[in-house]
């Protein structure tokens, strides 16, 4: 999934990772993946809690990273050397369900970062287990006010903003569905971003992971983050969509017109060749015609594919 989706850093909660399990991941996928994790203390490790950050080495740097475990199995921050002198502090957290413990969780984090400001997160990935806004829960109801105030205080102290909500101020969308009667929906999975870095983030998304072969009861929340030091890049060279190239209709059209082009090019003689009629002009016209046909095919079929994906997501 990380290779297919080009995910550099994946934050996981409720992992139940143990030392032996992480060792098996490293042994099998060590060339591509690096794991930083924190497990619950003692026998709880394999049964509850646990947080982790998975680094995909072809995209994310793992040389020189530092890790601080704030609350074992609940909160961890990793300092990642990024572009040039830039450093990215990435926090992963899994807040308790119990309201009083949830409140204490945010208070502990706020105190830690107040005492260790050099570790304050640039990106914080959470399963908060509470929401502060009625728009983030259906049916709407107020969460424990003590826990909500503690969460808000922590976010303010670390200058963090809810990136997806800031990008979608009036949208009701949810990452977790509790199959009760009636069903309960909530947006408890979030990526908080430091205020000064929010404009460096884009492509905020929430999506099911079942299509990636990773069935979970939570949606994956994602975004892209860039650094101000990176030079501006264009869109790059246009490439033909793979599904169009594999289409029997498009393949037949390309083959037939290509054979016709080849025949016409072979019929050109020194006497008939001109600046307006030659192999280069014919080839350029053929490429333009093929590109236009494939673009038209893609415009017709991409909406159909999106509709099929939306239908499958509704069924999930």
Phi, psi and omega in degrees: 000319182294322178292315183294318182270358181056051179265119181280317180228125180247122179263132183234141175238158181053053186277329184060026181292143172241168180299319180294321182292317179295323178297323179291325176296315181296320180295321185273320187239018187301333179291333184249332188238147172230134185244127167246129186214164173220127181255160174294152183295148171059222185287348180289343189306315185271359186244337187207157172061204181099134177229156181203153169239124179256126180255128175266105192303325179297343181246316187256140178283137176238359180280124177083011179287150177234145183234136174236125175267117184270309176231113184307127178077358184232326186208132182210146177230139181237129178268117186246113172301128189246235182273127179060235179269359182287139179234138181246119175268118183246120180256138172236132185219149178226101185282146181293157177285321181299131186300315181292320177293325178298315179300315180296327180301310182291325178294321179295317179296317180298317179296318182298313183286336174291322181278340182229067186298337180292346180257003181306135187286143168272325178229133178229118183254120188229147153257102189280333184061011169214163173229149181258348186237132180301336179293342184263012178216140178219123356296146183290136172199158182283137174274172182307118188294327178296317179292320180297316179296322180293320177298312180299318180296318178298315181298318179294320181295329181260004180056046181255145176234152176284101188300313182296317181294322178296326179281332183230072190296334186240015184264133174263111180215153189226151181250348183217135177239123177264121187279070175256186176238108356285166180297147180245131182242143179207156176250080184259353179260119190217155170243114175267143184233142174301137185307321183287349181252355186301320181289350175271000182255150181204174177054050176292139185206153170230129185209151173290147180262356182300328180291344178261010180077020179235083182288120175224166178266006175241148173282153175275126176261135184214160172202164173255138177235135179243173176245148181296341182280348182282131179293153180294136180240147177277190182280349180082182182282139180292136175237151181285136177300135183301318183295330178287319180296326181277351179296132180299321180298313181290320178299317179298316180297316181296316180297313183294313180290329178293318178295318178297319178298313181301318179296315182294322180295324180290338181276352179287133178240166177303331181284326184268344183287131176225177177293333180267343183225100178203175185300320182295317179295318180296318181294318179297318179295323179294316179299318179298317181295318179295315179301315180296319180295318181288322176299317179296319178296318180295318180298329180282328188261333179299315177301324178296317180295318178298320180296320179296319178296317179298320178296319179294321179296321178296323179293328177292000000 
